[in-house]
């Protein structure tokens, strides 16, 4: 009778090991997937912070100049630590036309991105002109 009992349980260890490996594989797949999602979220956060820093820097320079030349549209490559980013500045005439211009500043990541990261709009005065259409020299510069 004892021999019969031993034969009946033969091969159950292999089945238990197989079930344990499947459960472990499913669990590890979930952990690895969560880790990869965390890395992507961290990269998006870093891109957002860098684009906010670049945007703030460009807007500060624009506001320090006090005026924006009419019809200007420019694309600027960023400096060395941020060489993967590009900044685009455009000025549009308002309706009805006047001294104020709508200035849009966009930050774009050149590689590994699906478009604009951040965009800001501000309104600035166009540089004043005299009767001949020439720009006035800035009276505030010493």
C-alpha positions as CSV (number, residue, x, y, z in Angstrom):
1,X,0.0,0.0,0.0
2,X,2.8,2.4,0.8
3,X,4.2,2.0,-2.8
4,X,0.9,2.9,-4.2
5,X,0.7,6.2,-2.3
6,X,4.2,7.3,-3.4
7,X,3.4,6.7,-7.1
8,X,0.2,8.7,-6.9
9,X,2.1,11.9,-5.9
10,X,4.9,11.4,-8.4
11,X,5.3,14.5,-10.7
12,X,3.4,16.9,-8.5
13,X,6.6,18.8,-7.5
14,X,7.2,19.6,-11.2
15,X,3.7,20.9,-11.6
16,X,4.0,23.0,-8.4
17,X,7.3,24.4,-9.7
18,X,5.8,25.3,-13.1
19,X,2.8,27.1,-11.4
20,X,5.3,29.0,-9.2
21,X,7.4,30.1,-12.1
22,X,4.3,31.3,-14.0
23,X,3.1,33.3,-11.0
24,X,6.6,34.8,-10.5
25,X,6.8,35.8,-14.2
26,X,3.4,37.5,-14.1
27,X,4.4,39.4,-10.9
28,X,7.8,40.5,-12.3
29,X,6.2,41.6,-15.6
30,X,4.0,44.0,-13.6
31,X,6.9,45.3,-11.5
32,X,9.1,45.9,-14.6
33,X,6.2,47.6,-16.4
34,X,5.6,49.9,-13.4
35,X,9.3,50.8,-13.2
36,X,9.3,51.7,-16.9
37,X,6.2,53.9,-16.5
38,X,8.0,55.7,-13.7
39,X,11.0,56.3,-15.9
40,X,8.9,57.8,-18.6
41,X,7.0,60.0,-16.1
42,X,10.4,61.2,-14.8
43,X,11.6,62.0,-18.3
44,X,8.4,64.0,-19.1
45,X,8.8,65.9,-15.9
46,X,12.4,66.8,-16.7
47,X,11.4,67.9,-20.2
48,X,8.6,70.1,-18.7
49,X,11.0,71.7,-16.1
50,X,13.7,72.4,-18.7
51,X,11.1,73.9,-21.2
52,X,9.7,76.1,-18.4
53,X,13.3,77.3,-17.6
54,X,14.0,78.1,-21.2
55,X,10.6,79.8,-21.7
56,X,11.2,81.9,-18.6
57,X,14.6,82.9,-19.8
58,X,13.4,84.0,-23.2
59,X,10.4,85.9,-21.8
60,X,12.7,87.7,-19.4
61,X,15.0,88.8,-22.2
62,X,12.1,90.0,-24.3
63,X,10.6,92.0,-21.4
64,X,14.0,93.5,-20.7
65,X,14.2,94.8,-24.3
66,X,10.8,96.5,-23.7
67,X,9.9,96.5,-27.4
68,X,9.5,93.8,-30.0
69,X,10.2,94.5,-33.7
70,X,7.2,94.1,-36.0
71,X,6.8,91.0,-38.1
72,X,9.7,89.1,-36.5
73,X,9.7,85.4,-36.5
74,X,12.7,83.6,-35.2
75,X,13.9,80.2,-34.2
76,X,16.7,79.9,-31.7
77,X,18.7,76.8,-30.9
78,X,19.4,76.6,-27.1
79,X,22.8,76.6,-25.6
80,X,25.0,73.5,-24.8
81,X,23.2,71.9,-21.8
82,X,19.9,72.3,-23.6
83,X,21.0,71.6,-27.2
84,X,18.0,69.2,-27.7
85,X,15.6,72.1,-27.4
86,X,14.6,74.9,-29.8
87,X,12.8,78.1,-29.0
88,X,10.5,79.8,-31.6
89,X,9.4,83.4,-31.3
90,X,6.7,84.9,-33.4
91,X,4.9,88.3,-33.4
92,X,1.5,88.9,-34.8
93,X,-0.5,92.0,-35.6
94,X,-3.6,92.5,-33.5
95,X,-7.0,93.3,-35.0
96,X,-7.5,96.3,-35.1
97,X,-3.8,97.2,-35.7
98,X,-2.1,99.2,-33.0
99,X,1.1,99.5,-31.1
100,X,0.5,96.2,-29.2
101,X,1.7,93.0,-30.8
102,X,0.9,89.4,-29.8
103,X,4.2,87.6,-29.1
104,X,4.2,83.8,-28.9
105,X,7.2,81.9,-27.5
106,X,7.3,78.1,-28.0
107,X,9.7,75.6,-26.7
108,X,10.2,72.4,-28.8
109,X,12.3,69.3,-28.1
110,X,14.2,68.3,-31.2
111,X,14.8,64.6,-30.5
112,X,12.4,62.1,-29.0
113,X,9.4,64.4,-28.8
114,X,6.0,64.6,-30.4
115,X,5.9,68.4,-30.8
116,X,5.7,71.5,-28.6
117,X,6.4,71.1,-25.0
118,X,5.3,74.5,-23.8
119,X,4.0,77.8,-25.2
120,X,3.5,81.2,-23.8
121,X,1.7,84.3,-25.2
122,X,2.4,87.8,-24.1
123,X,1.6,91.3,-25.5
124,X,4.4,93.8,-26.2
125,X,4.6,97.2,-27.8
126,X,6.2,97.5,-31.2
127,X,9.3,99.7,-31.3
128,X,8.1,103.3,-32.0
129,X,8.9,104.8,-35.5
130,X,9.3,108.4,-36.6
131,X,7.6,110.0,-39.6
132,X,10.1,108.4,-42.0
133,X,9.4,104.9,-40.8
134,X,12.8,104.6,-38.9
135,X,12.9,103.2,-35.4
136,X,13.5,105.7,-32.6
137,X,16.5,105.1,-30.5
138,X,15.5,103.9,-27.0
139,X,15.3,106.9,-24.8
140,X,15.8,104.7,-21.7
141,X,19.3,103.5,-22.7
142,X,22.1,105.5,-21.1
